[in-house]
C-alpha cells in the first residue's frame, strides 16, 4: 500500500515539505495538506502593506491550484486534534489518517505578555495579514493627525527583522510625506544591543544599526521589557512611560492550539522538540518544521529574546524532513541531519530605499563568518526576491534555490 503523508500547514514549511516528499518519491506516495488558510502568504512583504505599497492580493495566492498541479490533495480546514498513537488528525472537515505527519502550523501571537496591545489603543502589529491591514488603517488615520511614534519588540519576541524593517520604512514614508519633524520615533527592543536580531548579532551589526538610527533621528531603548499598553501610552517595566500617536509592536509567538494541546508532543510554548532530522523527540513518525519546531539558543539574556524562524531556515528544515520521510518510506534510516543553528543565515533587511544584506555561515554562534552589507542594492534585492519567490512557490518549484 502507498504510504500516506499528512502535512499540517500550507505556507513556507508546509508547501515545501509536501511538494518535496512527492518529488523525493517520484510521486509514489499519497500527500495531503490540511491548512487553516487557503492562500499562501509571503510574510516578508507585510512590512510594506500598512503604507499602501502592497495589497493583500499582491503577496498571496490560492493554494489548491498549486497542489493540484503536483498531485497533492488540499483540504482547507483547521486541525483540531492530533492522536499520535492512532496516527489520526481530526479537523473541522473530517478525520485523516497518516503514516507520517509534518507539522508546519506556524504561529499565533502571544498577546497576553503585554496587556493592551490592541488597535483600540492605537497600538498595532504586522505579524499576520489581518494585523497588517489594521495597521494600515491606523497609519492612514495617523497621517491626518501625526505625533510621536513607538516601534518595538516585546520581551520573548524573535521577529526583530520585521521590527527594524517597519521602523526604517516608516521613517522613509514620513520623510516622503514631509511629516518627519512632527513625528519623533522611538524604537524599544528586548535585544541586549541594536543589531542582535535574535541571532546573537554579527560583526559590526551594533555599530551599523546605530548609524542607521542616528541618521534617521530615531531614539533607541534596548535591553528593555514592556509591561502594558494603554491608550496612546506604552509602559516599560522600569517605570518609564512613552506617549505615542501610533505604535507598531512585535509580540512573541506561540505554537498553534492543536499542537500545544497534544499530550507529550509540544513544549510549554506549543513548539515541537525535534532531533536534527526534524523528527519529534517523542514520535519518530512526526516531523515539525519552521516556527512549529522548538529551537534552543546558546545564550541567556537579561531580558528574554526569541529566535527568528524565518523563511530560509524553514525551507531548509522542510527539505530535510521530506528527504528523511522518503528514506523511511523506502525502509531506510533518516540520513539528513542539520541543527537549526547550523543552517546558514540569509536575510535582507529593507529600509525604504536602502537596506542591509545579512549573511552568515550559521544562524546561531559560534560562527566562522558573518557579514552585514548595507546599501540600496539590498532594497532592490528584496524586491526581486519577492517576485522570484512568489513565482517559485505558486508554481511549486520547491527544488529551486
C-alpha positions as CSV (number, residue, x, y, z in Angstrom):
1,X,0.0,0.0,0.0
2,X,1.1,3.5,-0.8
3,X,2.2,5.4,2.3
4,X,0.2,8.5,3.4
5,X,2.0,11.7,4.4
6,X,-0.2,14.4,6.0
7,X,1.1,17.9,6.2
8,X,-0.5,20.5,8.6
9,X,0.0,24.0,7.2
10,X,0.4,25.3,3.7
11,X,2.9,28.2,3.9
12,X,6.7,28.2,3.6
13,X,7.3,24.9,5.6
14,X,4.1,23.1,4.6
15,X,4.2,23.8,0.9
16,X,7.9,22.9,0.7
17,X,7.6,19.7,2.7
18,X,4.5,18.5,0.8
19,X,5.9,19.0,-2.7
20,X,9.4,17.9,-1.7
21,X,8.3,14.5,-0.4
22,X,6.3,14.0,-3.5
23,X,9.3,14.7,-5.7
24,X,11.7,12.6,-3.5
25,X,9.5,9.5,-4.1
26,X,8.8,10.4,-7.7
27,X,5.1,10.6,-7.0
28,X,4.8,7.2,-5.3
29,X,3.2,8.5,-2.1
30,X,-0.1,10.0,-1.1
31,X,0.3,13.5,0.2
32,X,-2.4,15.6,1.8
33,X,-2.1,19.1,3.0
34,X,-4.5,20.5,5.6
35,X,-4.4,24.2,6.1
36,X,-6.5,26.7,8.1
37,X,-5.8,29.2,5.3
38,X,-6.5,28.5,1.6
39,X,-3.9,31.1,0.5
40,X,-0.1,31.2,0.6
41,X,1.2,34.4,2.3
42,X,4.6,35.9,1.6
43,X,5.1,37.2,5.1
44,X,8.2,39.2,4.5
45,X,6.2,41.7,2.5
46,X,3.8,42.5,5.3
47,X,6.2,45.4,6.3
48,X,5.0,47.3,3.2
49,X,1.3,46.7,3.4
50,X,0.4,49.3,6.0
51,X,2.0,52.0,3.8
52,X,0.0,51.1,0.8
53,X,3.0,49.7,-1.1
54,X,1.4,46.3,-1.3
55,X,-2.2,44.9,-1.4
56,X,-3.2,41.5,0.1
57,X,-3.6,40.1,-3.4
58,X,0.0,41.2,-4.3
59,X,1.5,38.9,-1.7
60,X,-0.8,35.9,-1.6
61,X,-2.0,33.2,-4.0
62,X,-4.5,30.3,-3.7
63,X,-3.0,27.0,-2.6
64,X,-5.3,24.5,-4.2
65,X,-4.3,25.0,-7.8
66,X,-0.6,24.7,-6.9
67,X,-1.1,21.5,-5.0
68,X,-3.4,20.0,-7.6
69,X,-0.8,20.6,-10.4
70,X,1.6,18.4,-8.4
71,X,-1.0,15.7,-7.4
72,X,-1.2,16.7,-3.8
73,X,-4.6,16.8,-2.1
74,X,-5.5,20.0,-0.4
75,X,-8.0,20.4,2.4
76,X,-9.0,23.9,3.6
77,X,-9.8,23.2,7.2
78,X,-8.5,23.8,10.7
79,X,-6.9,20.8,12.5
80,X,-8.5,20.3,16.0
81,X,-6.9,17.2,17.4
82,X,-3.8,15.0,16.9
83,X,-3.8,11.4,18.0
84,X,-0.2,10.1,17.7
85,X,-1.0,6.6,18.9
86,X,-3.7,6.1,16.3
87,X,-2.0,8.2,13.7
88,X,-5.1,10.3,13.1
89,X,-5.7,14.0,12.8
90,X,-9.2,15.5,13.4
91,X,-10.2,18.6,11.5
92,X,-13.4,20.7,11.3
93,X,-13.9,19.0,7.9
94,X,-13.2,15.3,8.8
95,X,-10.5,12.9,10.1
96,X,-7.3,12.0,8.3
97,X,-5.0,9.0,8.8
98,X,-1.3,9.3,8.2
99,X,1.8,7.2,8.2
100,X,4.0,10.3,8.5
101,X,2.9,13.7,9.8
102,X,4.6,17.0,9.1
103,X,3.6,19.9,11.5
104,X,4.1,23.2,9.8
105,X,1.4,25.1,11.5
106,X,3.3,28.3,12.1
107,X,2.5,30.7,15.0
108,X,-0.1,32.7,16.8
109,X,0.6,36.0,18.6
110,X,1.1,35.7,22.4
111,X,-0.9,38.8,23.2
112,X,-1.0,38.1,26.9
113,X,2.6,39.0,27.6
114,X,1.9,42.8,27.4
115,X,-1.8,43.6,28.0
116,X,-3.4,46.3,25.9
117,X,-1.6,45.6,22.6
118,X,-4.7,46.4,20.6
119,X,-5.7,48.8,17.9
120,X,-8.3,50.4,20.3
121,X,-5.1,51.9,22.0
122,X,-3.6,52.9,18.6
123,X,-1.1,50.0,19.0
124,X,-0.8,47.7,16.1
125,X,1.3,44.8,14.9
126,X,2.1,43.3,11.4
127,X,2.6,39.7,12.1
128,X,-0.4,38.4,10.2
129,X,-2.2,39.7,7.1
130,X,-5.2,40.9,9.1
131,X,-2.8,42.6,11.6
132,X,-1.1,44.4,8.8
133,X,-4.4,45.5,7.2
134,X,-5.4,47.1,10.5
135,X,-2.0,48.7,10.9
136,X,-2.6,50.3,7.6
137,X,-6.0,51.7,8.7
138,X,-4.3,53.1,11.8
139,X,-1.5,54.6,9.7
140,X,-3.9,56.4,7.4
141,X,-5.6,57.9,10.4
142,X,-2.3,58.9,11.9
143,X,-1.3,60.8,8.8
144,X,-4.3,63.1,9.4
145,X,-3.1,63.9,12.9
146,X,0.6,63.0,13.3
147,X,2.5,62.8,16.6
148,X,5.1,60.6,18.4
149,X,5.6,57.0,17.2
150,X,6.8,53.9,19.0
151,X,8.1,50.9,17.2
152,X,9.2,47.9,19.3
153,X,9.6,44.2,20.0
154,X,8.3,42.7,23.2
155,X,10.4,40.5,25.5
156,X,10.4,37.0,24.1
157,X,9.8,38.1,20.6
158,X,12.1,36.7,17.8
159,X,10.9,38.6,14.7
160,X,13.3,41.5,15.1
161,X,13.9,41.8,11.4
162,X,10.3,42.9,10.8
163,X,10.5,45.4,13.6
164,X,13.6,47.0,12.1
165,X,12.2,46.9,8.5
166,X,9.0,48.6,9.6
167,X,10.9,51.1,11.6
168,X,13.1,52.3,8.7
169,X,10.3,52.1,6.2
170,X,8.1,54.2,8.5
171,X,10.8,56.8,8.8
172,X,11.2,56.8,5.0
173,X,7.5,57.3,4.4
174,X,7.3,60.1,6.9
175,X,10.1,61.9,5.1
176,X,8.3,61.5,1.8
177,X,5.1,62.9,3.3
178,X,7.0,65.9,4.9
179,X,6.0,64.8,8.4
180,X,9.2,63.6,9.9
181,X,9.7,66.6,12.2
182,X,6.2,66.2,13.5
183,X,6.6,62.6,14.4
184,X,9.5,61.7,16.7
185,X,10.3,58.0,16.6
186,X,11.4,55.7,19.5
187,X,12.5,52.1,19.0
188,X,12.1,49.9,22.0
189,X,13.5,46.4,22.0
190,X,14.3,43.5,24.2
191,X,17.6,42.9,22.4
192,X,20.6,43.5,24.6
193,X,22.0,45.7,21.8
194,X,21.0,47.0,18.4
195,X,21.5,44.5,15.7
196,X,21.2,41.4,17.9
197,X,18.3,40.3,15.7
198,X,17.7,37.3,18.0
199,X,20.7,35.5,16.5
200,X,23.4,36.9,18.8
201,X,24.4,39.7,16.4
202,X,27.1,39.8,13.7
203,X,30.4,41.7,13.5
204,X,29.7,45.4,13.1
205,X,26.0,45.0,13.5
206,X,25.5,47.1,16.6
207,X,27.5,50.0,15.1
208,X,25.7,49.8,11.7
209,X,22.2,49.7,13.2
210,X,23.3,52.6,15.5
211,X,24.3,54.6,12.4
212,X,21.0,53.9,10.7
213,X,19.1,55.1,13.7
214,X,21.2,58.2,14.3
215,X,20.9,59.1,10.6
216,X,17.1,58.8,10.8
217,X,17.0,60.6,14.2
218,X,15.4,57.6,15.9
219,X,15.7,57.4,19.7
220,X,16.5,53.8,20.8
221,X,15.9,51.9,24.0
222,X,17.5,48.4,24.3
223,X,17.5,45.6,26.8
224,X,14.1,46.7,28.0
225,X,10.9,44.8,28.8
226,X,7.4,46.3,28.3
227,X,4.7,45.9,30.9
228,X,1.5,47.4,29.5
229,X,0.0,49.3,26.6
230,X,-2.7,51.9,27.4
231,X,-4.5,54.4,25.2
232,X,-1.6,56.2,23.3
233,X,0.9,55.1,26.0
234,X,3.5,52.3,26.4
235,X,4.6,51.5,29.9
236,X,8.0,50.0,30.3
237,X,9.0,47.5,33.1
238,X,11.4,50.1,34.6
239,X,8.5,52.6,35.1
240,X,9.0,54.8,32.1
241,X,6.0,55.8,30.0
242,X,6.2,56.6,26.3
243,X,3.4,58.6,24.8
244,X,2.5,57.9,21.1
245,X,0.1,58.7,18.4
246,X,0.8,55.5,16.6
247,X,2.6,52.3,17.7
248,X,3.7,49.1,16.0
249,X,4.9,46.4,18.3
250,X,6.0,42.8,17.5
251,X,4.8,40.3,20.1
252,X,6.3,36.9,20.9
253,X,4.8,33.8,19.3
254,X,3.2,30.6,20.5
255,X,2.5,27.3,18.7
256,X,-0.9,26.6,17.4
257,X,-3.5,25.1,19.9
258,X,-3.8,21.8,18.1
259,X,-0.1,21.2,18.7
260,X,0.0,22.7,22.2
261,X,-2.9,20.5,23.4
262,X,-1.4,17.2,22.2
263,X,0.0,15.5,25.4
264,X,3.7,14.8,25.2
265,X,4.2,16.4,21.8
266,X,4.9,20.1,22.5
267,X,6.9,22.2,25.0
268,X,5.3,24.9,27.2
269,X,5.1,27.3,24.2
270,X,3.4,24.9,21.9
271,X,6.5,24.1,19.8
272,X,7.6,20.5,19.0
273,X,11.0,19.4,20.3
274,X,12.9,17.8,17.4
275,X,16.1,16.0,16.6
276,X,18.3,17.4,13.9
277,X,16.4,15.2,11.4
278,X,13.3,17.3,12.4
279,X,11.6,14.2,13.8
280,X,9.7,14.8,17.0
281,X,11.8,13.6,20.0
282,X,8.6,11.7,21.2
283,X,7.3,10.3,17.9
284,X,9.6,9.3,15.1
285,X,6.8,9.4,12.5
286,X,6.0,13.0,13.3
287,X,8.1,15.9,11.9
288,X,8.0,19.6,12.7
289,X,9.5,22.4,10.6
290,X,9.6,26.2,10.8
291,X,8.1,28.0,13.7
292,X,6.4,24.9,14.9
293,X,9.8,23.3,15.7
294,X,11.4,24.2,19.1
295,X,14.8,25.8,19.0
296,X,17.3,26.1,21.8
297,X,19.7,29.1,21.9
298,X,23.3,29.2,23.2
299,X,22.9,32.2,25.4
300,X,20.8,33.8,28.2
301,X,19.9,37.5,28.1
302,X,18.7,39.7,30.9
303,X,15.5,40.4,29.0
304,X,14.2,37.3,27.2
305,X,14.9,37.3,23.4
306,X,13.4,34.8,21.0
307,X,15.0,33.4,17.8
308,X,13.8,34.4,14.3
309,X,12.5,31.3,12.4
310,X,12.3,32.9,9.0
311,X,11.6,31.5,5.6
312,X,15.1,30.4,4.6
313,X,15.7,28.1,7.5
314,X,12.1,26.9,7.3
315,X,12.6,25.8,3.7
316,X,15.8,24.1,4.7
317,X,14.1,22.2,7.5
318,X,11.3,21.2,5.2
319,X,13.7,19.7,2.6
320,X,15.5,17.8,5.3
321,X,12.2,16.4,6.8
322,X,11.0,15.4,3.3
323,X,14.2,13.6,2.5
324,X,14.0,11.7,5.8
325,X,10.4,10.8,5.4
326,X,11.2,9.5,1.9
327,X,14.0,7.4,3.4
328,X,11.8,5.9,6.0
329,X,9.2,5.0,3.4
330,X,11.9,3.3,1.4
331,X,12.8,1.3,4.5
332,X,16.0,3.3,5.3
333,X,17.1,5.2,8.3
334,X,16.8,9.0,8.2
335,X,20.1,10.2,6.9
336,X,19.7,14.0,6.6
337,X,20.8,15.9,9.7
338,X,21.3,19.6,10.3
339,X,20.6,21.5,13.5
340,X,18.7,24.8,13.2
341,X,21.7,26.7,14.4
342,X,23.9,25.3,11.7
343,X,21.6,26.4,8.8
344,X,23.2,29.5,7.1
345,X,21.7,32.9,7.8
346,X,20.5,34.6,4.6
347,X,18.3,37.7,5.1
348,X,17.6,41.1,3.6
349,X,16.5,43.9,5.8
350,X,14.7,46.5,3.8
351,X,14.8,50.2,4.8
352,X,12.6,52.1,2.4
353,X,15.1,53.0,-0.3
354,X,18.1,51.4,1.5
355,X,18.7,48.2,3.4
356,X,21.2,45.6,4.7
357,X,22.0,42.2,3.4
358,X,22.7,39.8,6.3
359,X,24.8,36.7,5.6
360,X,26.4,34.2,7.9
361,X,27.6,30.6,7.7
362,X,25.4,29.7,10.6
363,X,22.1,31.0,12.1
364,X,23.5,30.8,15.6
365,X,27.0,31.2,17.1
366,X,29.7,30.0,17.2
367,X,30.3,31.1,13.5
368,X,33.2,31.2,11.2
369,X,31.9,34.0,9.0
370,X,29.2,36.7,9.1
371,X,28.7,40.0,7.3
372,X,26.3,42.9,7.0
373,X,26.3,44.6,3.6
374,X,24.4,48.0,3.7
375,X,23.2,49.9,0.6
376,X,20.4,50.5,-1.8
377,X,21.2,47.2,-3.5
378,X,19.6,45.4,-0.5
379,X,16.3,47.2,-1.2
380,X,16.5,46.1,-4.9
381,X,17.4,42.6,-3.8
382,X,14.3,42.3,-1.6
383,X,12.0,43.5,-4.4
384,X,13.5,41.0,-6.8
385,X,13.4,38.1,-4.3
386,X,9.7,38.8,-3.5
387,X,8.8,38.4,-7.2
388,X,11.0,35.4,-7.6
389,X,9.8,33.5,-4.5
390,X,6.1,34.1,-5.2
391,X,6.6,32.8,-8.8
392,X,8.6,29.8,-7.5
393,X,6.1,28.9,-4.8
394,X,3.0,29.5,-6.9
395,X,4.4,27.0,-9.5
396,X,5.6,24.6,-6.9
397,X,9.2,24.8,-8.0
398,X,10.5,23.9,-4.5
399,X,13.7,22.3,-5.8
400,X,14.9,25.7,-7.0
401,X,17.1,27.7,-4.6
